[in-house]
Amino acid sequence: MKTHWQNRTSRLRHRGFVMIVAITLLGLAGATLAVMATLFAGEAKRVQSASAETQLRQLLIVGEAAARSRLNLGTTTQPVKVELPIPLAGAVLTFAGASENVRIEAAYQGRHAAQTVSYVQDRDAWRIAKVTLDGR
């Protein structure tokens, strides 16, 4: 039969083991939360970057349409700034160039994209002959 002191010592050892396991589990949970937060932050940046890139592509398409509508006016040596809707506040879209080659530049959320569009006149309309994306 165990004495009172032997039972107490056994219980204290058992409590110590349980405490170590509990602290270890808390540490693992904390590490897991830190890793998940890092992954979520990275994913949020990736989504925002993809959104900005998509918006830039759309701005280049709008720039092409605006440039084509002005082709009959001749060469624009000075960049023409295209007015954009309020939700695109901070975005910049410009184009300039000769009738055959127009350079279109777009900027949005600190990112930039540009393209050069070559046109040919087909009867009464201008059509795209070649598009070159800059930096790609």
DATAVEN-V669118 format. One record per residue. RES is the residue in three letters. D_LAST is the distance of its C-alpha to the last C-alpha in Angstrom with 2 decimals. Layout:
BEGIN
<<RES | D_LAST> <RES | D_LAST>>
END
This chain:
BEGIN
<<MET | 83.15> <LYS | 80.59> <THR | 81.70> <HIS | 80.27> <TRP | 78.33> <GLN | 76.83> <ASN | 75.57> <ARG | 74.10> <THR | 72.33> <SER | 70.92> <ARG | 69.64> <LEU | 68.05> <ARG | 66.21> <HIS | 64.99> <ARG | 63.81> <GLY | 62.01> <PHE | 60.14> <VAL | 59.17> <MET | 57.98> <ILE | 55.76> <VAL | 54.24> <ALA | 53.66> <ILE | 51.99> <THR | 49.75> <LEU | 48.72> <LEU | 47.96> <GLY | 45.80> <LEU | 43.87> <ALA | 43.42> <GLY | 42.17> <ALA | 39.66> <THR | 38.45> <LEU | 38.03> <ALA | 36.05> <VAL | 33.64> <MET | 33.29> <ALA | 32.64> <THR | 29.84> <LEU | 28.26> <PHE | 28.68> <ALA | 27.17> <GLY | 24.06> <GLU | 23.82> <ALA | 24.34> <LYS | 21.46> <ARG | 19.14> <VAL | 20.43> <GLN | 20.09> <SER | 16.44> <ALA | 15.79> <SER | 17.97> <ALA | 16.19> <GLU | 12.74> <THR | 14.78> <GLN | 16.55> <LEU | 13.56> <ARG | 12.59> <GLN | 16.30> <LEU | 16.53> <LEU | 14.06> <ILE | 16.32> <VAL | 19.34> <GLY | 18.14> <GLU | 17.85> <ALA | 21.36> <ALA | 22.73> <ALA | 21.48> <ARG | 22.95> <SER | 26.20> <ARG | 26.59> <LEU | 25.87> <ASN | 29.60> <LEU | 30.25> <GLY | 28.59> <THR | 26.35> <THR | 25.40> <THR | 25.02> <GLN | 25.11> <PRO | 22.43> <VAL | 23.85> <LYS | 23.63> <VAL | 23.64> <GLU | 26.26> <LEU | 25.13> <PRO | 27.54> <ILE | 29.13> <PRO | 27.33> <LEU | 24.10> <ALA | 25.95> <GLY | 23.75> <ALA | 20.74> <VAL | 19.98> <LEU | 18.78> <THR | 19.25> <PHE | 18.85> <ALA | 20.37> <GLY | 20.76> <ALA | 22.92> <SER | 23.88> <GLU | 21.71> <ASN | 18.46> <VAL | 17.70> <ARG | 15.08> <ILE | 14.69> <GLU | 13.98> <ALA | 14.63> <ALA | 15.74> <TYR | 17.37> <GLN | 19.00> <GLY | 17.50> <ARG | 13.83> <HIS | 11.91> <ALA | 9.48> <ALA | 9.74> <GLN | 9.82> <THR | 12.26> <VAL | 14.71> <SER | 17.29> <TYR | 20.61> <VAL | 23.79> <GLN | 27.17> <ASP | 28.91> <ARG | 32.54> <ASP | 32.56> <ALA | 29.02> <TRP | 25.52> <ARG | 23.01> <ILE | 19.29> <ALA | 18.82> <LYS | 15.07> <VAL | 11.99> <THR | 8.85> <LEU | 6.09> <ASP | 5.68> <GLY | 3.80> <ARG | 0.00>>
END
